[in-house]
Amino acid sequence: MAERRRQSASAARSAKPARPMRSVRARATAGATIVIAVVLLIGSFAFLEILRGSMLGASTRAAETRAEALATQVEMQGPAAIEALDDELVQVLSPGGEVVAGSDEAPDAALPFADDPQVFTVDDEPVLVVTEDLDGDGTLVLGVSVEDDVETLGTVTLLLAVSVPLVVLLVAVSTWIVMGRALRPVARITAEVEDITADRLDRRVPVPASGDEIAALAETMNAMLERLDASASAQRRFVSDASHELRSPLATIRQHAELAQAHPEVTSLQELADVAHDEGLRLQGLVDALLLLARLDEGAPSADEPVDLDDLVFAEAARLRAAGVAVDETGVGAARVHGNPQLLGQLLRNLADNAARHARSRVALGLAERDGQAVLVVDDDGAGIPAAERERVFDRFVRLDDARDRDAGGSGLGLAIVLAVARAAHGDVTIDDGPLGGARFIVRLPAAS
């Protein structure tokens, strides 16, 4: 059976429509690569522009200083002062733009110039041209070669053009490798989860030793699997116990019916009707209790209104007293809570019936408001409940050894309903030793403001 379930689960997984794989590793690598590429490109262009401006600015300042010095020399010695200059491009132009004098390196035609220093190409060489006005209604034009600056900028541009793609490629490869190693535990977790089915909830996913978010995810998944395993185990036990409890009254009715059919002289119709009636009531009680617990487990919404808990306690005391049970209700005070009056009444009835079932002669009920809580106390003078069993008695279909028979022990669902109702009302139930010598059940519920 388990093998068939595993095969069915595997077939169901393989039957799922395939979806395109959107790899986190690929997306992270692409994102990091794009960001680094954009940053490096912007940084490279900004660096080149800053370097170009810095170098051109330094050359311009040097050229302007030299032009001022040459202009002073021309004004003192005349245009002929620049004709003996070597390795410099200098011209003196008339107001009309004709060349009046020039250095040995200067061309015959006038150098191109503008109001502001600019780079022009002179004889296939980049030249920074600056001008300086002369007092004698002329202009001195100085050209300074910036070929070294242009070569430097070209070299830097080439280095950036080679290094930027290499850095981007290195970042992409590094990110791909790092993400692969980081996500490797996820692949192991995924493979393990793929093998976990309803009948293999005892399996756990591997927890990496990295101590990072993936390790936290694995621990969270293991905690979830632990809860699912516990829930499935509890559900299996519950179904098994419920099947046994429901089978018992049905078997009793069937046995008496078969006896009446086979040996009608042994039993009477009235006796058969009494047995069917009693077992039918027991069966109905079991089904009602199971349905109530199922609704409480599902957290189904119910009425939420102010409830005078003391009225419900007095009603239960009157019911017990009418059944011949001695009840002490002197400790009951006023208390109001929010909740479902039917469910709270069921809680009180189950506690009262439990106390009456186990009491030797007396039951005591108490109610008070303390520290924003309504505290309900139910005592009996019975044998009490051992400390080791005080949590287990709230489990479903649990009956202690001294309450195993059907008439004394009930169905084993009463206290489970008490705890479920209390928790649905945001309260809790505890058990302690009572002053009468038996058990004391203490229910704490938030008091209505």
Number of C-alpha atoms within 10 A of each C-alpha: 6 11 9 9 13 17 12 12 17 14 11 10 12 10 9 8 7 8 6 6 6 8 9 12 18 15 12 15 22 15 14 16 21 15 13 18 19 12 11 18 16 11 12 17 13 12 15 16 13 12 16 16 12 12 16 19 13 11 17 21 13 12 21 18 13 15 22 17 12 20 26 14 15 19 13 10 11 14 20 15 17 23 16 9 15 12 10 16 22 29 29 30 22 16 14 9 12 13 20 16 20 27 21 17 14 21 15 12 10 17 22 15 17 12 9 9 19 15 20 19 13 17 8 7 12 18 21 22 28 26 23 21 16 18 11 11 10 20 21 25 25 29 26 21 20 19 13 10 16 15 11 15 17 13 12 16 16 11 11 18 13 11 13 16 14 12 15 19 15 13 18 22 14 13 20 20 14 14 16 17 12 14 15 14 20 20 11 15 20 12 12 14 16 12 13 17 15 13 13 12 18 14 16 19 21 16 20 18 9 11 9 10 9 19 17 14 16 19 17 14 18 18 13 13 19 16 13 15 18 14 12 15 13 14 12 12 14 16 12 11 16 17 11 12 17 16 12 14 19 15 12 14 19 13 12 17 19 12 15 17 12 10 11 12 9 9 14 12 11 9 12 15 14 12 17 19 13 13 18 15 13 20 19 13 15 20 14 12 18 17 12 15 19 13 14 18 12 8 11 9 10 14 11 12 12 15 20 15 26 19 16 18 23 14 15 21 23 14 16 18 14 10 10 10 18 17 21 15 17 10 12 19 17 12 20 20 22 20 22 19 19 13 21 20 19 17 21 22 21 19 23 24 16 18 25 24 18 21 22 15 13 18 26 24 23 18 23 19 19 12 8 12 19 24 22 24 22 23 30 29 21 20 14 21 16 13 11 8 11 14 12 13 19 21 17 21 21 20 21 15 8 10 15 14 12 11 9 13 20 20 23 23 22 25 22 20 24 24 19 24 25 19 15 19 19 13 18 17 21 14 21 16 16 18 12 17 14 22 24 23 20 19 23 23 23 20 21 17 9
